[in-house]
Amino acid sequence: MSNVRPRYIKSVCSEIITKYPDRVTNDFELNKLLVDDISDINSKVMRNRIAGYLVKLHNKSNRIIIPPSRSKKEKGPRKKRKTDDSSR
């Protein structure tokens, strides 16, 4: 299950992403420095939560969907197992 984040964390992160899209990275430490530079948040806990959510949003926006290697149609017919009629 994922964390539930308050609305103010989401709103601050959306502002940061719209104003500074090139400075947001998937590195937590760099995002912490970014939040320190551009905001006046005094709480370390709040800064870390915002930086962590920025990492999540950055990774979510850059996610690559990899298709499955083989579909069911390409697999072909299933092999039948040999059954022992004498054991029944």
Summary of the structure (lengths in Angstrom):
residues: 88
radius of gyration: 24.2
end to end distance: 47.2
largest distance: 80.3
contacts: 159
relative contact order: 0.14
helix: 56%
strand: 0%
